[in-house]
Amino acid sequence: MTIQFSTTVNNAVLDAIETTIGTSPKWRGYTGAMPANCAAAATGTLLVEISCPSDWAAAASGAEKAKSGTWSATASATGTIGYYRIYDSGATTCHEQGTVTEAFPLTTSASTTSSNVLTFTSTTGVVDGVGVYATGIPDGATVVSHTSTTVTISSVATVSNGATVLFGDVTGNLMLAETDVTSGVTVVTINTKTYIAGNQ
């Protein structure tokens, strides 16, 4: 059987991630496939570096820990972001890396409780069949159908009003609205990033 921990322990484990990485870390997006591990040298071309806020993640709650503040910067090179790395503030030690895929965000305009219908002010850009990702939506959910203000998904979900929902390729460890970037033009913004206990 799988070992189970209390929410208190899970929260402590998640908060230790932020403590270990430290304040004001650097987020970097690179082309290509990510290296074998964090200790390996970065590969590909560095396309963008984001200087994260000093307090870059909220305190863990309910065995989840979300990003805090604005994570955004303009691309310094042209290419397609394939993976990311998070470094300490001096950009000397890589503490985290993961794959990046493309999915765009929409914000819910009403809460959804144990239902498969999500409500938005507008669903422009949503395509039937694409993946859906948000806290409260089961992994593997897809868009079944949509109207101008609602999206019906393949799984029952509970999502709060004002929540960020991502649509597109949600198979990456992190999703960006645009992975193809142009130097000096594209502003890369990380809209959502949540650590979940047991699934970092």
N, C-alpha and C positions, 0 to 999 in steps of 0.2 A: 504494500500500500504506500501511497505518497505521504510523506511527512507534511503535517499541517502546522502553520504558525498562527498566532493571534494577530489581529489587525495592528496591535501595538508593536509587535516585533516586525511585521512587514513594513510599517511606516518608518521604523528606525533604520531598517536596511535601505530603504529608498532615500531617506535623508542623508545617509552616509555617502551616497553617490555624489551629492552636491558638496558635502564637506570635503571629500577626498579630492575632487576636481578643483575645488577652490573658487574664489570669487573671480568675476570678470573673465571667464574662459573665452577661448577663440573657437568659433565654428568655421570649418573649412569645407568647401565643396570641390571635388576633383572629378576629372573625366575617368572613364574606364571602370574596371572591377576593383573592389577594395582588396588591400593586401591580406595576407593570411591571418594576421593578428595585429593588435595595437602596437606591439613592440617592433614590427617590421616597418621599414621606411615607406613613406607615402609614395604612391605611383601615380602616373598620369599627370595631367596639367592642373595646377591650382587655378580655379576659375573665380572663386569669391571667398573672402574672409569676413566673417561677422564678429564684431566685438560685442559679446553678450553683456547684459547688465551685471552689475556687481552681485546683486541678489537675483540670480537667473532662473530660479525655480521656487515654486510655492512650497510651503511645508506639506509633507505627505499627509493625506487624509483618506481613510477608507481603503488603504493599501494601493493608493494611486498618488502620483506626484507630477504636476503639470508645470510646463515652462512658465516663466514670469517675465513681464516686461516685453519690450519690442526687440525682436531679432531680425535685423534687416541691414542690407548693404548692397552697393552697386557692384556688378561683376567687373573684375579686373582683366579678364581674358574671355575669349569666345570659344564655346564648345557646349557639350552636353554633360550635365552633372550626373555621374553614375553612383558616386558614394560620398559619404561625409565623414569627417573626423572632428572630435571635440578635444581640444588641447587645453592645458593650463593657461593662465593669463600671459605667460611668457612665450607661449607657443612652442615649448620645448618637449613636452611629454604628451603623447596621445593617450587619453584615458577611455575613449569610446569611438567606435566606428560602426557604420551600417550602410545599407543600400538605400538609394534614393529613386523614387518613381514619381510620375506626374499625376496629380489629382488636384482639382480646384475646390476651394471652400465656398460653402453657402452657410448662412446663419439662420437657424430656425426662428420662426415668428410665433410659435406656440409650442407648448409642451406635448409630448407623446408619452402615454402611459400604457404599457402592455398592448401596443398596437403596431401594425406594420405600415402606417401612413404618417409621413412626416410633412410638416407644414412650413412654407417659406413665403416671403413677400413675392419672390419671383424664382422660377426654376430655370431661367435661361442658362443654356449650356449643358443641362442634364440630358443624357442619352440612355435609353433603355438598354439594359444588359450590363452596364458598367458596375464596378465595385463601389461599395459604400463603406465609409469608416467614420466612427465617432464613438465616444464613451457611451455605453449603453446599447450599442448595436453589436450583435454577435459577429464574430469573424466569419468571413465568407459570404456576407450578405451582398445582394446585387439589386439593381433597380429593375422592377417588374414593369412598371408603367408610371407615367407622370402627367400632370396637368400643368397649367400655368403657375399654380401655387402649391401643389401637393406632389409628393413622390411616394409611391407604393413600393416597398422593398420586400425581399423574399423572406425576411425573418421578423418576428415580433420583437419590438424594442421599447426601451424607456429612455427618452431623450428630453432634456430640459429646454425650456424656452431660452433663446439666446445662445444655444450651443453651436459650435462649429462642426459641420458635417462635410466630409471630403468625398468627392465623386471622381472616379477614374481608375487608374491602376493603383490599387491600395495594397499591393503585395510587398512594397518596400518597407524598410524599417522606419523610413521617414518620407513624407510626401510633400512635394512642392507644386505650386500652381503652374510653374513653368520650369522645365529642366534644361531647355535649349536657351542659352544665355549669350548676350552680346556685350563685349567689353565696353564699359562706359555708358551703356544704355539700359540694360536689364537690371531692375532692382529685385534682388532675391529676398523674399520675406518668408520666414517660418511662422505659419499661422498657428500650428498646433503641434505639440510634442508632449506626450504623457508617458511616464514610466509606470509600469504596472508590476506589482510584486509577483515574482516568479516568471515574468515575461519581459525582462529588461532588454 
